[in-house]
C-alpha cells in the first residue's frame, strides 16, 4: 500500500529465464527494495514459456507481455493509482521483451513510458553469439525446440523470424532512453 496514490512512478518488470523457465517472483527481493527504499511502485508479469508440451514462441510470449502491460494499467486505474511515469525493466529474455516493447509499442503503451532497462537481454537475435547459444550443451534442448517450432534444421535458417523479434531492428534516433547492463564476458 502506498502512502499516496497520486503521482506514482512505476517499474513494470519482466522476468528472465532463457525463454523456457522463470516467473514473476524471481527478483522479489529487488522489487521490494525498490518499493521500500526508492518510493516507486513495481508490477511484475508472467508470460508463456517455451516447452516441449506447447507451441509457444516469441510471438506468443511478446503478445503476453503486451497484454500484461495493458492489464497492469487497468489494475492501476481500478485502484485509483495515478501513475505519473513508467519504466520497463527486464532480465535476460525479459530484457529482450522490455526492449522490443519499448521500441515497438511506445505509441500504444497505456503509461507514460520514459525509459527502458535491459539486464543482459539479447538485442539482436540474428547475432552469431545468440545463435551459437542454441547449440551449447546447457541450451541444447531449447535450441531443438527453437528449430522444431520454426521448422528449420539449421538455426541460421530462422534468421528472418528472429530479425522480426530483434529490438535492434527498431532502433531509431527517437527511441526512448535505454539502459543496457551486460557483464564483461557476455557474448550476447
C-alpha angles and dihedrals in degrees: 000000000000124000089229128025091200128091097001121169116217137202112207105203130201119197125228133220109143091277093289107066143025135071142217093274095060095099100033094134091056092046093049090050090052091052097043100039105027104035098233129130116240128203124184133194144196127220133191113278131217111256139155089254099059142042098231120134140154095308094055093040092052091047087055091052091050092048092047093053089052091047092050090052090049093051090049090052093046089053095045093244107157106211114203103181135358138203128194116221129182141173124219106317087009089054088054090053092045090056094044093049094045093051100041107028103039093112092051097042112121090214132064092256107200104170146358131224121203119188108196095323119150113252097184116042090183092061115117091235092056094045091048090056089067088063096050117108095245092051097036094112091047091050090052090050091049091052093046093048093049096040096236133129095205118044090222088067087067094062094110090056093044091048091059090056096041111110090207088070089065099047112127133161088261100055116125118267110281133198115201120188120194135163122250092252098038110128093191 
